[in-house]
Amino acid sequence: MRFPGLVDVHVHLRSPGGEHKENFRTGSAAALAGGFTTLLAMPNTQPPLATYKDWRIAQTRAQRESLCDVFLMAGASEEHIDELPVLAQNVPALKVYLNDTYGPLRVEGIEPLRQIFQNWISNKPIALHAEGESLAQAIAMSAIYNQNIHICHVARKAEIELIADAKARGLKVTCEVTPHHLFLTEADADRLGPLGDMRPRLGTQEDVEALWGHINTTIDCIASDHAPHTLEEKGLAGNLEAIPIEAPPGVPGLESTLPLLLTAASEGRLTYGRIQDLLYTNPRRIYALPEQPQTWVEVDEKSAYVFPDHPLYTKCGWSPFESRRMTGRITRVVFKGNTVYQDGKVLSV
């Protein structure tokens, strides 16, 4: 079976400033191993990408060091609202953080959020980390300013239902969910400890069932929210014995996303065509991403194995889905005419 080169619209590649966790080269290698040839990377780096100068430096590095196409979002900051007009002309989207997250970017209060919407003079989407009441604020701003918004990593029943209502009324709202919010629950968080801690936190079984109930309708994209941290930062020693420290939230996901969805398709939970909608067609439409000639992903949809079946390429070296049985193996990735991944090996590293 063949897919076009897939798109992950939500990854953290940790460059600049967090290269001990991941960098453009290791993160893009993990992307190729996971069947992704286009990435949209988040701006909550060190420094955060809230000015045109910092964004341009990081984007130039990404183009030079990455093994696939990487596009960096800019981050909204109350201190740099005057940068928004020039950023709007250059970046694929603006990221706004309204809730607790990892990193320095967070917008608090109605007035700065209003100023951001007023000064983002572009049809390009504003992508938002917006949970609970913040989601209602984001949708209201979209309606008032007639602005395209994209809600990141939706994780709760009430949130996906609110987004469905907004779409039914013709508002310019799209959304994504992550594999960990589709395949794990708060019970898994207890089992995984710090390796199951992310933002938004894992939900209840009812939340998971609600997300699956909207997989063919309300949900536009599935995004990994690849957010690597080292095992040491997660408070785990080499023997995986917990150390009592405050661990940063986030889990890697570039290499497990497509296998999880292929497994779900083999179980009849969604179709292979819907996977292409969620990981290719809709992401390219929402973010107006360029096509990639001679680029595709080959999978053996019937191959059963225990994940991972080869050493992980993400620099952090772990996954919350380790030892999970999967059905559907990525066998080959061709990027712009060149075979870059085959049978467990990234060939361009």
N, C-alpha and C positions, 0 to 999 in steps of 0.2 A: 504494500500500500504506500502511496506517495502523498505527502502534503506539500504545499508551498513552504518556503522558509518562514518559520513562525515568529510571532512578535510577542515579547513580554513587555507590557506597558508600565511595569512597576518593579524596579530593581534598585538595590543600593550597592554600588560598586566600591564605596568607601574611599574613593580618590576624589579630591586630595584629602590628606590628613589621617586616614585610617588604613594605610596600606599594609599594616600587619594583619588585618582581617581579610582583605581582598584588594585587588587592584584591577585596572582595566584589562590587563592581559589574562590574569587567572579567572576573573569574572566572565570574560567573553569566551574563554575556553570552556568553562562550565556551561555557558549558554549553548555553544555548539554541541556539547555532549548531550544537552537536553533538547536539541532540535530547534533552538532559537537562533535566528540570524539577524534580528533587529531587537535592540533594547532601548527602553526609555529609562534613564537613570535619574534618581532623586537628588535634590540639591542640599540635603541636610548633612553637609560635609564640613570639613575644617580647612579653610573658612567656608561658611555657607555660600551658596551661589546666588546671592541676592543683588549683586551689581553686575553690570555688563562686563567690566574688566575681569572680575573673578570667574564669571561664566565663560568668557572667551578663552581664558587661559586653560581652564579645565576641559572645554570642548576640543581645543587644539590637541591637548594630551590624549584625549579619548580617541581622536581620529588617528593619532600616530601609534598608539600602543595596543589598540583593540584588534581582535581577530575577526570581529563581525561589525555591523553598523551599530553605533552607539550614539544616541541623542540625549543631551542633558536638559532637563527642565531647569527653569529658574525658580528660586524660592521667594515668596512674598515676605517682606520684612517691614515693620512699622517705621524703621529708621531709613528705609530706602524706597519709599513710595515714589519719589521723583525719578527712579530708575525704570519704572514700569513701561513708559512709552517706548524707550529704546529696546528694552528686553522684548517687548511684544513684537517688534519687527524681526527678531532674530531667533528666538527660542521656539520649540514646538509647543510648549504649554507653560503655564504658571502653576506652581504647587503652593497651596495654602494649608498650613497646619492649624487646626482649631482645637485639637485635643492633645493629651499627653503623648509624647513620642520620644524617639531617641534623637538627640541633637539639639542645636540652639534655636531652631526656627519654630516660633509659635506666635500666632496672632490672637490677642485677647481683647474682647470688647467689640461692640457693634460699630463704633465710629471708625476705627482703623480698617475693619472689614469693608465698610461702606466706601472708604477712600480707595481701597484696592480695586473694588469693582468699578468705581467711577474712572479710575486711571488706567485700567486694562482695556485699551482701545483696540480690540482685536476680536475676530471670530474664533481665534484659537481657544481651546478650552482652558478653564481654570479647574485644575484637579485638586480635590479637597480631601484631607483627613478630617472627617466630620462625623462624629458619633452622637447618638441621642439628640438632645436639644440643639446641638451644633448643626446637625443635619437639617433640621427645620429652618435654622437661620440661613444656611447655604441655599436651600431651595427658594426661600423668600427673596434673597438677593438676586438669584437667577431670574426670578419672575419680574422683579422691579427694574432690573437693568438689562433685561432681554439678552442674557449672557449664557453661552454654552458652559455647563459645568459637568465635571466627571467625578463621581463619588468613588473614592478608593476603598478597597478592602471592606466591603459591607459584610457585617458579621451577625446581625441580629434580625429576628423575625419582624419586629416593629419597623426597623429601618428599611428592609427590602419592600415591605408593604407600603410605606410612605413614598418610596421612590416609584413604585408601581402606580400609585395614585397621581403623583406629579406627572408621570409620562402620559397617563390617561387624559390629563387635562392639557396636553400639548406643550408642557414646559420643556426647556432645552436641557434635559438631564440624561446622562448616561451613567453606567456604574460597572464596577468590577467586583468579583469575589476572588478569594485565594483558595488554593487547594487545602491549606490547613484548616480553613473554616468550613470547607466542604467535607473533609474526611476525618477530622478530629473533633472531640468535644472537651468540655471542662474535666471530664473523667480522665481523658488522656493527659491533660495538663498536670493532674495529680501524679500520674504515673511517670511522666517525663521530667517533672521538676523544672529546673531552669531551661532545659532543652525544649520545653513546651510553652515557654513564656514569650509572648509577643504582644504588639498593640495593633488592632484591638485584641483583647484576650479571647481565648477560645470560649465558645458559647455552649448552650445546652443542646440536648438532642432535639428539642423542639426548634431551636434556631437553625440547626443543620437541616432538618427536614423542610423548614420554610425556604431556605436557600435552594435546595434541590427542587422545590416546587416551582421556582421561578427560573430554572436553568434554561428553559426553552423560550422564555418570554422577556421578563424584565431585565435579566442579566445580559450585559453586552460583551463583557470580556472576562476571561480568567487570567489573573496575573499572579506571579509567584510571590510578590513582595519579598524577594530574595534579600535577606538582611543578616549577613554573616557576622558572627562574633567568634572569637577563639574559645576553645574549651576552658582555658584558664580564666578568661573573662566571665564565662558562664558559671565559674565556681566549681569546675570539675577538674580533678587531677588526672594524670595519665591512666590511673586505674579506675576512673569514673566514680570515685568516692566524693561525695559532696563536701564542699568547703563552705562554711557559713559566711558568704559575702553577698552584697547586693549586685545581682547580675543584670546586665543590660538586656532589654527586650529585643527579640528578633530571632528569626530562624532562616537558614538557607533554603532555597527551593527551586533553583533553576534546573537542576538535574532530575528532580522528582515529579515536576508538574505534568509533563506529557505522559510518562508512564502511568501515573495515577489516573489520568483521564482515559487513556487507552484501556486500562483495567476496568474502569466504570463502563466504557462502551462494550467491552466483552461481556459484561454482566447485564447489559440492556438498560442501563440507567440514562444513557444519552447516545446519540448517533455519532458516527465518525464525521459526518457532514457538519454536525453541530460543533464538534471540536474545532473544525476549520473556521467556522463562523467566529468562535470565541477567541481563537488564538491567531487569526490572520485577517479575515474580512473586516470584522468590526473594528479591531484596533487600527488598521490602516485608514479606515474611513474616519474615525473619530479624531485621529491626530494628523490626518493628511500626510501620511508617510510615503516616501517614494517607493516605487516598485524596485525589486531586485531581479535583474535578468539572470536566467540560467541558475536559479537557486531553488533547491527543494530538499525535502526530508523523506527518507525511506524508512519504513517501519515494518517489522514482522508482527502483525497484530495478534498472532496466535501463540507466540513464544512466551512460555511461563518461566519465571525465575524468581529468586529472592533479591530484592533491591538492597544495595547496589550490586550489580554484577561485574563491576570494575572499580578501581580506585576513583574516588570522587576528585573532580578537578577544582572545585571551589577551594580556596586557600584555607578556609576554616576546617575542612576535612570531616564534617559530620552532617547528619541529617536526622530530623525527627521521625523519618519514615524508614530508617534502617531496619533490616530483617523483615520487612513487609513483603508478602507475596504479590507479585505483579504479573499481569498478562498484557504483553505489548512491549516490544523491544525496539529501540532506535538502532538501526543498523548502519545507516549512511547519511551524511549531510553533504550536499554540494552547495557551495557559496560562490556565486558569480563565475560559474564554470569550473571551479576547482573542488575536488573532494577534500574536505577539511576534517571530516570525522568518519571513521569506519571501524565497526566491530570493537567498540570500547576504547578507541584511541583517537585523540585529537591530533591530527597530522601536521597542523601548522604551528604547534607550540615549539 
